[in-house]
Amino acid sequence: MGLDRLALGGIGTVRTGVVFPGQGSQAVGMGGALVEKFEVARDLFRRAERVLGYDLLAIVRDGPDERLRETKYSQPAIYVLNYALASAVGPKLGAVASAGHSFAEFCSLTLAGAMEFDEALELVAQRGLAMQAAAEIVPGAMAAVLGLDPQPLRDAVAQARKEGAGRVQLANFNAPGQIVISGDRDAVARAGDLATAAGAKRVVPLNVSGAWHSELMLPALESFAPHVERANIQLPHFTVVSNVDAQPYRDVATIRTNLVRSITHEVLWHATAERLVAEGLDSIVEFGGSAVLAPLMKRVTGAPAATHVGDDAGVERFLASLSDAA
């Protein structure tokens, strides 16, 4: 069961939005102390071992980093840790809206009771396996383009494709002036050069093993779709904003469609964050191993203060702040 049925009976007067970071937020050692201090976190990692058939906590706690970066491990690890952090806060959370970056939307859907933890984790695991298999067929690349508007970047991407450099497209709209491109290695490099010539301040290659959110992931989309179709999914009990179209979910069919589309589709994070803020939130909390989304919320007009909770100490500080507010 998601936390929503408990959370909606929480402190009540504070409207809290919850965000979850996706791939790249993992770090070796995350979650170790959380599991030691909070029984709910221990239970979730035990359940994860039964679902996955391997000791996820050992990989998260001990690494090595190269293994944890593998998509087939990083996605389940991030999902479980994110949700464990929120679960450690428990009924006082008071969530009324949530969004997750890329596959971390599964955390939001679980939090809102649209999916059960075990089944969502199984889907996350299948997603990671499918994406890793696709990346092994055609190794791709990603790069963050800083300081350039979307249209000049689209023009640079189109020019790189026209020149025959390969497949490349816009992948993540994280914030104004922070857009990620993804595709064939040569095409990403060429598009980056053209973006620099068009005025980008920097082009930063990302340390990833595949071209996530690009057409290179089409094989992953095709193999993942049947798993989503068979899954038991309900409407969320509070607002969950999709990062695929930046709209709240209103029907289960759209949830299924967007969970599959997210593998190849652009992550519209900034628009998603704006829609989340439109829910009239008093506070936002990010649950994840690294502070990724909380800093980006500062770029959203009208956003309330965002807090990052990433470990056992963060959970305790957050619970203390809720007690003080009450």
Summary of the structure (lengths in Angstrom):
residues: 326
radius of gyration: 19.0
end to end distance: 25.6
largest distance: 60.7
contacts: 1231
relative contact order: 0.18
helix: 52%
strand: 16%
